[in-house]
């Protein structure tokens, strides 16, 4: 599948998460797969050394690594995750993301009412 795959092209059809988004040199690429008022599912591709600075979110967020290695820091505690590993970033706790190697992750955020 090419990087221009969208929700409608994979709706009811199999696909591989890591193939739904491509790396770009020196960049972070994101692609929303599902966007509803109750939550989002977003793929990210981070080039090595790229990251998201520390911030908080009002909802729990599940991170699933599909390719490479990323460092997820939650409340000052770093975790190195690789393919197939998952972690939940708790709501309202500071967290940051950094690419140890090029890596891809799926971010699932469910909003509460």
N, C-alpha and C positions, 0 to 999 in steps of 0.2 A: 504494500500500500504506500502511496506517496504521502508527503507531508500535507497535501491539501485535502486529506480525508476529513470529513466533518461528521457530526452526530448523525445526520441523515444517511450518509453512506455506510455507516456501520450499524445502523438501527436494524436489528433482526439478522445481521450478518456477522460472522466471526472476523476477528482482527487481532493483531498483536500490538499491545500497548506501545512498546518501544519503537514500533514502525509508524506510529501515528504522528510523530513529530521528529524533526531533524535538528542536528546541532548547527549553530552558526558561530564562526570564530569570534572570540572575544565578547560573546553575547549570552543573554538568557532569553530563551524563546518560550512562550507559553501558548497554549491552545485550550480553550474551554471545550470540553466534550459534552457536558450537560450543564445547563444554566436554568435553574428554577428558583422561584422565590423561597423555596424550602432548603436550597443548598446548591452547591456547584461541584463539578468534577473537572479538574484542570490538569493537563499534562505540562510538565516543564522540562526543558533541556538546557543544562548549564554547561558552558565551556569551562575548562579547568581554570580555577582561581576565581571564577565569578561567584556571586552570592547575593543574598538578601540580608540587609543589615537588621540588627535586633529590632523587633517590634512586638506588639501584642495584637491579638484578635479576640473578638467577643465570643467566639465559638470554638469548640474542640475541632481540631483538624487532623485527619489521618494522612500520613505520608507513607507511600509504598514505592520503593526503589525498583526500577525496571532494568537499569543499566548503569555500570560504573559505580563510583563511591562518592557519597556525600557526607558532610559533617552537619548534623542537626544539633544545635545547641539550645537547650531548654533551661531557663533560669540559671544560666552560667555553667551548666554541665554539658560537655560535648559528647556526642555519640557518633561513631563512624558506622554508616550503614552501607550495605552492598545489595546486589540484586536479590530480590525475593524477601528482603527484610522490610519491616514495617514499624512505625512508631506513631503514637498519638501526641500531638502538641496540645496540652491542656489550654482551655480558654483562659484568657487574661494573664497568662504567664509569658514573660518575655522569651522570644525564640528567634533564632537566626539560622540561615542556611548557607553553606559554602561548599563549592565543588572541590573535593580532594583530587579527583580525576574528572574527566567529562562524565556527567551523569544525567540520568533522566529519572523523574519522579512523577507519581500520580498524587495529587492533592485532593482529598475529599473533605468538604466542609458541609456539615449539616447544621442549618440554622434552627434555633428553637423559637417558639412563638411567644 
